[in-house]
Amino acid sequence: MMRNEFAISLTSCLTVFLATLWSFSLLPHDVGSHTPPSDVASWRRLEAGSPIRLEAAHVRAPVLSRSVDISLDGGALAEIEMEMTEGEQASFSWKAREKGLSFRLRGRQGNREQLYEAGRDIRTDNGTVVSPMTGHIGWDFRNETSVPTVLSFETRGNFRTLRWHAHSQ
């Protein structure tokens, strides 16, 4: 039993490690892509200290709600960014309609940037972001396939602005 748990743990660690290298473009994009995992946890990395929470947001007035649909051709990139004050919270959800997307969740304060979470071939995600600093919390999405897809993003909570931009690679 103990040997089996160790093998599962080692396999999970290796999968997350390879996904991390891939998300930073340190591995060729075909490494591991022939057998995509069926569960999100296998390809998702969550850093200690990530601002993401799975419980409901405890927001205070004023509360803003925004939603956006972004068309992404094969290979295209999209960025979505919220301007927030430290401690502010916003719930979010996003989904890719046709195919999964690669993403990175990051925080930016001035020239300093922190990566919090990354994933590959993810179709949907949701949670609450609690801003760890005054600055910008944002997602970078990449359509790694040749099939066009639509990214639907919704957020509700405490933030000043929501900006997005999409471009071909």
C-alpha positions in Angstrom: 0.0 0.0 0.0 2.8 2.4 1.0 4.7 1.7 -2.3 1.5 2.4 -4.4 0.9 5.8 -2.6 4.6 6.7 -3.2 4.3 5.9 -6.9 1.1 7.9 -7.3 2.7 10.9 -5.4 5.8 10.7 -7.5 3.8 10.5 -10.8 1.7 13.6 -9.7 4.9 15.6 -8.8 6.5 14.7 -12.1 3.3 15.6 -14.1 3.1 19.0 -12.3 6.8 19.6 -12.8 6.6 18.9 -16.6 3.5 21.1 -16.9 5.3 23.9 -15.1 8.3 23.7 -17.5 5.9 23.6 -20.4 4.0 26.7 -19.2 7.2 28.7 -19.2 8.0 27.4 -22.7 11.1 25.4 -21.3 9.8 22.2 -22.9 8.7 21.7 -26.5 4.9 21.9 -26.7 4.6 18.3 -27.9 6.1 16.8 -24.7 3.3 15.0 -22.9 0.6 16.3 -25.2 -0.1 12.9 -26.8 -1.8 11.8 -23.5 -3.5 14.8 -22.0 -4.7 14.1 -18.4 -8.4 13.8 -17.8 -8.3 15.7 -14.5 -7.5 19.4 -14.0 -5.3 18.7 -10.9 -2.7 16.8 -13.0 -1.9 19.9 -15.1 -2.5 22.6 -12.7 0.1 24.2 -10.5 -0.9 26.3 -7.5 1.9 28.2 -5.7 1.9 28.5 -1.9 0.6 32.0 -1.2 -1.6 32.0 -4.3 -4.4 34.6 -4.1 -6.9 32.0 -5.3 -9.5 30.7 -2.9 -12.3 28.2 -3.5 -14.8 29.7 -1.0 -17.2 32.5 -1.9 -15.9 36.0 -2.0 -16.5 38.4 0.9 -16.8 41.6 -1.1 -17.7 45.0 0.1 -19.4 47.9 -1.7 -19.0 48.9 -4.4 -19.4 45.6 -6.2 -18.7 45.5 -9.9 -19.7 42.8 -12.4 -18.1 42.3 -15.8 -18.2 39.6 -18.4 -16.4 39.3 -21.7 -16.2 36.8 -24.6 -12.9 36.7 -26.5 -12.5 34.8 -29.8 -9.1 33.0 -29.9 -7.8 31.6 -33.2 -5.3 28.7 -33.0 -2.1 30.0 -31.4 -3.7 33.2 -30.2 -3.1 34.8 -26.8 -5.4 36.8 -24.6 -4.7 38.8 -21.4 -7.3 39.8 -18.8 -6.4 42.0 -15.9 -8.1 43.5 -12.9 -6.8 46.5 -11.0 -7.3 45.9 -7.3 -6.2 47.2 -3.9 -4.6 44.8 -1.4 -7.2 42.7 0.4 -10.0 43.3 -2.2 -11.8 40.2 -3.4 -13.5 39.2 -6.6 -15.1 35.9 -7.7 -14.3 34.8 -11.2 -15.1 32.0 -13.6 -13.9 31.3 -17.1 -14.4 28.6 -19.7 -13.2 27.7 -23.1 -16.0 26.6 -25.4 -14.3 24.3 -27.9 -10.9 23.3 -26.5 -8.9 23.7 -23.3 -6.5 26.6 -22.9 -3.2 27.1 -21.2 -3.2 29.9 -18.6 -1.1 31.7 -16.1 -2.5 33.7 -13.2 -0.1 36.5 -12.1 0.1 39.6 -10.0 1.8 42.8 -11.1 2.8 45.8 -9.0 4.9 48.3 -10.9 7.7 46.3 -12.6 7.5 43.4 -10.1 5.5 40.4 -11.3 4.6 37.2 -9.4 3.3 34.0 -10.9 0.6 32.3 -8.8 -0.9 29.6 -10.9 -0.5 27.9 -14.2 -2.4 25.2 -16.1 -2.4 23.5 -19.5 -5.4 22.2 -21.5 -7.9 23.5 -19.0 -11.5 24.0 -20.1 -12.9 25.9 -17.1 -11.9 27.4 -13.8 -13.5 29.4 -11.0 -12.8 30.7 -7.6 -12.1 33.9 -5.6 -9.1 36.0 -6.0 -7.9 38.0 -2.9 -5.4 40.6 -4.1 -2.2 40.2 -2.2 -1.0 43.7 -3.2 -2.2 46.9 -4.7 -1.8 46.5 -8.4 -3.0 44.2 -11.1 -4.2 40.6 -11.0 -4.3 39.0 -14.4 -4.6 35.9 -16.5 -2.7 35.1 -19.7 -4.5 32.6 -21.9 -3.1 30.7 -24.9 -5.0 28.6 -27.4 -2.3 25.9 -28.1 -4.5 24.1 -30.7 -5.3 25.0 -34.3 -9.0 25.0 -33.5 -10.6 28.5 -32.8 -12.3 28.8 -29.5 -14.1 31.4 -27.4 -13.0 32.3 -23.9 -15.9 33.4 -21.7 -14.7 35.3 -18.6 -16.9 36.6 -15.7 -16.0 38.4 -12.5 -17.9 40.0 -9.7 -16.4 41.9 -6.7 -14.1 44.6 -5.7 -11.9 45.9 -8.5 -11.5 49.3 -10.2 -11.0 48.2 -13.8 -11.1 45.1 -16.0 -9.0 45.3 -19.2 -8.5 42.6 -21.9 -6.5 42.3 -25.0 -6.2 39.4 -27.6 -3.6 39.0 -30.3 -2.2 36.4 -32.7 1.1 34.9 -32.0 
